[in-house]
C-alpha cells in the first residue's frame, strides 16, 4: 500500500542498481546485471532495507535465463540470452523494509547505455512511493532485443544504472489509508467498492474499478474516463460515449496474399495493426503475417485524430504502446484453465505504438468488481453477467452497447482469424463477446494516453470531472 508522508527533515539511504551489462554475440545477446542496496541512517532506530527475492519470466520469443537468477541481502544478479529481435525478459526484484522506521523513495534515476538494439525498461517503484516498515515493493527490469533490428548490430554492449534514493519518513500516514498521486492530487487507493485500486496484475499500475467510480475527465471538450495510471506515469483514458458504428476491418480490406493470418478476408481480419513478426494466437493454433493495418486503425489515427481532436487535446496526449495480441477463448481446456493473467499475456504477444487505439479485453475484465470475473472465457460463458459491476460495461440497463476492443479473438482449437473481441451490454447481460471484424453494428470507443506530467483539478465525479490544467 502506498501512503502519503510529511517528507521534511529526512535522513537518507542510497539504494543503487548498478551496471547492467549487455554483451551480444552473433545471433544472440547475453545480458548480465547487478543490483546493490546499501546505506546508513543517522537515526537511533533499526533501519533495514534488503532484497528478499528475484524472479524471472520470458515475455516474448526465445529469451531465457543463461543462469538462474540469484540474490543476497544486498545484490541481485541475473544473466539472459536474447536470441532474436523481439525477444524480451522480465526480472522482478523484491525489496523489503525489515526495520521499524517507514521509508519513502525520494528519487529514482535511470541511465541506459548507448545501444539502440537493446532496450531497457524499469517500473514498479516510483518517486514518492512509501516503503512502510514490514512492507515490500517490487522493482521490475525488462530487457528487450529491439524487434526492428534486421541484422546483427556492430555495437555489442550496453549498460544501465538505476539509483534509488530512499529517505526516512518523519511523518505519519494520512488517516484513511493508502493514497497515490493522480495528476498531482492525492487520491485514495481502495480495496473494495468503486474507486481506484492498485492493479494486482502489474506492479506500480493503478486502475479504476466498479460500477461508477469517480474517474470522469474532460478531454477534447468531451467526457472521458480514466482507465489507469500506467507504470510510466501516463494516463490511459477512454471516451465515455462511442463513436458512430463502423466495421473493425472492412470486408476484403486486407488480402490473404499479404496477410496470411487473415484466412477469410471477406469477413475482415481481427488484428488491429501490422506487425513485424508472425502474428500468433497464444496456443499457436493459428499464425501468419499481418503486413497491413485494419480499417479502424487507419480511421482512428488518420481521420479521427486529424479532424476530431482539437489542438489542445493533441498537445495533452502522447503516442504510446498498445498491446494488440490475440486473446483466446479456451474452448478445449475450459474456463477453469483461463485467467486474466493469461489474457494479459496474450495481449502482450504483439504490440503497436501510435496515437489512438481501443480498450484491451483485460481493461474491461479488470474494471469489474464482481469476484466471478476471472477471465475472458468466464465472461463469455455462464450467465454473461460475471463481469458486471463495471463502468466499462454500463450504459444503462435498457440500452444496448457494443464496442470494439483492440484485441483479436481466437479459439484455443483454432480458427476465427476474422473475429475481434468486443464489449457488449444489453438489457439482460454485460460481458465480453466476439464478432466478425466486418460487422457494421459495433462502434469504436477511442482510447488515448495523456502525458505523465499531466496536472489535474476536480474530483472526478460526473458533476465535477477531472480537468487538465
N, C-alpha and C positions, 0 to 999 in steps of 0.2 A: 504494500500500500504506500502511496506517495502522500506526504503531508507538507503543510506549509510551515516554515520556520522563520523566526527572527534570526537573521544571519549576521548581526553585529558582534564585534568582539570575538572573532573566531580564531582558533588555532588551527594549524594546517598539517595535514599529512599529504604526501605525494604518492600516488599510485601510478606507476608507469607501465605502458605496454610497449616494449622496446624492440626495434629492429626485426621486422618480419622480412625475411629474405626469400626472394623467388628466383630460382635458377631453372632455366628452360633448356632442355636438350632437344635433339632432333625429334620432332613429332610429339613431344610431351613437355610438361613443365613440372618442376619439383619445387615445392613450397615449404618453407620452414619458418617458424616464428617462436618468439619467446615473450611471455608476459611476466612482468615483475611488479610486485606490490611491496612497498616498504615505506616506512615513515615513522615519525615520532610526534608526540604531542606533549606540551609542557604543562598539562593539567594533572591534578592529583587524582587521577582515576585510571582504570584499566581501559585502554583504547586499543582494540584488537580487530583488525580487518585482514582477512585472508582469503585465499582461493580454496574453495571446497569441492569443486567438481569441474570437469571438462567433458563435453560430449560432442561427437561429430556426426554429420549425416550428409549424404550425397543429395545435392539439389537437382543436378542435371547431368546427363551424359555419363561418361566413363570415369569421372573423378573417383578417387579412392584414397584412403589413408596409406601413405607409404610406410608409416609406422603407427602403432596405436598411440593416441594422444595420452600424455601423462601430465601430472601436476604435483607440486608440493604446496606448502602454505604460501610460498612467495613466487612461484613460477608455474607457468603452463606452457608446454611445448608440444608442437604438432608439426607433421610434415605431410604434404599432399602431393599426389600425382595428378596433373591435369593433362589428359591425353590429347584432346582435340578442341578446337574453338567451340565455345558454348558450354564446355564443362564448368561446373561450379561446385564448391564445397562450403559447408557451414560449420562453424565451431561456436558452441555456447559455453561460456566460461562463467561459472557461478562465483560470486563474491559474497562473503558473509561477514556481518559485523557481530563478533562474539564478545565485544566489550559491553560496558554498562553506560556508554555515552552514545547518543544519537549522532549520526554524521549527515552531512549534506554535500552533494557534489557541486563545487563552485564553478568548475570549468572542465571542458574536455577539448583537447586539441588533437587533430589528426593530420599527419603529414605523410603523403604517399610518394613512392618513387616515380621516376620519370620513365614509365614504360607503358605505352598506350595499349599493349597487347594484354596486360594483366590488370584487372580492375578489382578494387577493394571496396567493401562496404563495412561500416561498423554501426550498430544501433543497439537499442535496448537500455542503455544507460545515457541519460540526458542531463544537461545542466539544470540545476535546481532540484534534482531528484534527491529525496531523503533515503538514507540507509539507516533505518532505525535499529536500535540495539536488539539483537536476536534475529534480525531480518536478513534476507538475501536479495541480491539483484543479479541480473544476467547481462553480460556483455557479449553480443553476437558479432563475430567476424566472418565475413563472406569473401571468398576469393573466387574470381571468375576469369576464365580464358575468353577474351573478347570474341563473341560469335562472328564479328565482321572480318576477322583475320582470315586471309585466304592462303597465306604461306608462312613458313616458319620465320618469325621476326629475327632480325640481327641482334637486337638488344635482348639479352637473356637473363637480366637480373632486375629486381625491383625490391624496394623496401617500404615498410610502413612503420611509423612511430605514432603511438597513441599515448597521450599523457592525461591522466585523471587527477584533478586537484580536489581532494576532499577537505572539508573543514568541519571542525567540531560544531555541533549546534548548541548555541547558548540559550535558545528559546524553548518554547513548549509547543506541542501540536495544537493546531486550531481546533476548538471544540466542534464536534460533529463528524470527525473522521477525515478520511483521505481527500485530498484535492489535487488537481493538476491545473496548469495554465492553459487556457484556451484563448488565443488572440490577446494575451496579456492579462486576462481576467482569471481569477481563481474560481474553478468550477468543481463542485463536489463530485467525487467518484463513488458510485453506489454499488451495492452487490445484490439489490433486489428492486423490483418495481421498474417504472420508467426512468430513464436517465442515462448518464454517461458511465460506462464501465471500462475497466482495464480489459483489453482483449486477451482472453485466455489462450488464444492460438498464436499470437505474435507479440513477443515481449516489447514493451515500450509503445504499443499502439493503443489508442482509446477509441471506443465505438459507442454510438448511441443505440439503445435497445428499448423495446416496449411499444405499446400501442400509440402513445402520443408524447414522446419526450420533448423537452424544450430545446430543440435543435433547429428551429426555424432561422433562416438567414436571408437577408435581402441581397440579391446579386443580379446584376443586369436589369435593375428595376423590377425584378420578379421575386416571387417567394421560392426559395430552395430549401433543402435540408442538409445539415452536416451529417455525413455518414461516419467519418472517422478523422481523428488527428493521427497522421501517419508517423512512423518511426523517424522519418526525415524531417518532421515538423510541418509538412504541408497538410492541407485540409482537403479531404475528398468530399465533394458536395454533389447533390443530385437535384435536378429540377423537381419541384413539388408536383407539377402537372405535366402530363405527357404532351408531346407534340402531335401533329396530325398523323394518323396511321399511314404506314408505308411498309413495304417489304424490307426484311433484313438484307436480303440479296435477291435482286430481281431475276426472274426466270431467264436462263441462258446468259446471264451477265458474265459468268466465268466458264470457260470451256474446259472440258476434261483433258484436252490436249495440253493445256498449260497448267492445269491444276489437277493432278492425278488423285488427290484426296477426294475431290468432288465427283462422285460417281453418277449423280443424277442432276445434271446442270439445269434441266427443265424445271426442277423444284428449288433451284438456288443452291447455295453452299453455306454451311453453318459456321464457317470460320470468319472472324471479323476482319483480319488484315493479313497481308502477305507475310510469310516467314522465310528466313534464310535457310533453315534446316528442314528436315522432314517433319511434317505435322502428324502427330500420332495421338490416338486415344490412350488413356492411362494403361489399359491392359494390353495395348499393342494389337488389338483385334482389327484395327483399320489404321492405315497410314498412307502418306503420299505427299506430294508437293502442293504448296499453295503459293503461287507466284503473283497473284493479283488480289487487290482489296475488294471487300464486299461493297455493294452499292450504298449501304447505310453508312459505312465508314467514310466513303467519299462525300456523301451528302453532309454528314455532320462536320467534317473537317474542311470542306470547301464552301459549300453553300451556307450552311447554318453558322459556322464560325465567322465567315466573312460578312454575311449580311444580317445576322440576327443577334450577334453580341456587340454591344457598343464598345467604344474605345476604352472607356474606364474599366469595364469588365475584363477586356483583354489584358490591360495592364496589371490587373489584380491576380490573374491566374498564371499558371506556369505549365509548360509542356511536361508530361510525366509518363512514367512507365505504367502500362496496364497489363494485367495478366489475362491472356485471351485463350488459354488452353482449354481442352475439352473436359467436361465433367460427365462421368458415366453413371447411368442407371444400372445398378448391379442386378441384372435380371437372372443371373445364374446363381451367384453365391448368396443373394438375398439382402434385405435391408439390415439385418443384424451384422453383416460384414462391412457395411458402409459407415462412413463417419465424415464429419465436417473437415477433419484433418486430411482425409483422402481427397475430398472435393477441392480443398485449397491446393494440395499438391498437384492435382490435375490442371487447375487453372494456371499454375506457375510453370508448367512444362513449356509454354510458349508465351512470349511477351512482345508487346508493341509499345513504342513511345510516340506520343502525339498530344494534341490539344484537347480533343473531345472524344470521350468514349461512352460506355454504358456501364451499368452496375454489374458486379460479379454475382454469380449464383451464391457464393459464400457471404457476400454483403447482406443479402436478403435472409439467409439462414441465421447468421449471427445476430441480426436485428431482432429476432423473436425471443421473447422471454418464456415461451412455452417449453417446459423441460422435455417434451416429446420431440422437439425439433432437433434431431441428431444428425441428419444427413439429407442430401438431395433425394436419395432413394426413399427415405422415410416420408419426405414431404409429398412425393408423388403417389405413394401408396396409402393404404388405410382410408381414413375419413377425408383426407386432403385438407384438414384443419390443424394438423400437427404443428404447423409453423405460423399460426396466427399470433395474436398479441404482438403485432408487428407493424410499425408505422410505414414500412415499405410495401406492405400488403393491406393497406387501409385507405379506401376512398369512399367509405360509406357502405353499409350492409346491402343496400338495394342496387348499388351501381356496379357496373362492370369495369374492370381494369385489366388490360392485357398489354404488357410492355416487354420489349426485348431486353435480354441481358447480353453481355459481351462474350459469353462462353458457348462454344459448340456443344451440341448434345451427341452422346453416343451410347449404344448398348454395350454392356460387357461382352455380349456374344457377337457383337459386330453389327455393321450397317448403320443407316440413318445419318450418313455424312451430310445430307441436305437439311438437317434439322438443327434448331437452336433452342436453348433454354429461354423461358420467359417467366415473368411473374404474373399470376392470374388471380383475380378476385371476382367472385360472383355473389349472388345472394345466398349461396349455400356452401361455398368453400373459399379458402385463401391459401394458395400453395404455389410451389414451383410446378411448371409444366413444360411441354415442348411442342414444337410445331415446325412444319417445313418453312425454310427461310424465305420462300417466295410469297408467303401468306400476306395478304394486304390489309388484314383487320387488326394487326398488332402495331404498337406505336413505339417510337424511340422516346426515351426519357434521359436526356443528356446528363453526363457526369463529367465534371472538370476538377482540377486541383488548384487550390489557392496557394499563394506563396507562403513560405514558412515564416516570414516576417510580418504576416497579416496581423493587424490590430483590430480588435472588435469592441464595440459598445453594445448595450442592450442586454436583455436577459434570456433571449432565445425562445420566448413564448410566441404564440401566434399573434398576440396583441403587441408584443414588444420584441420583435425579432432581432437577432444579432445584426449589426450594421458594420460594414467595413469602414474604418476611419483612417 
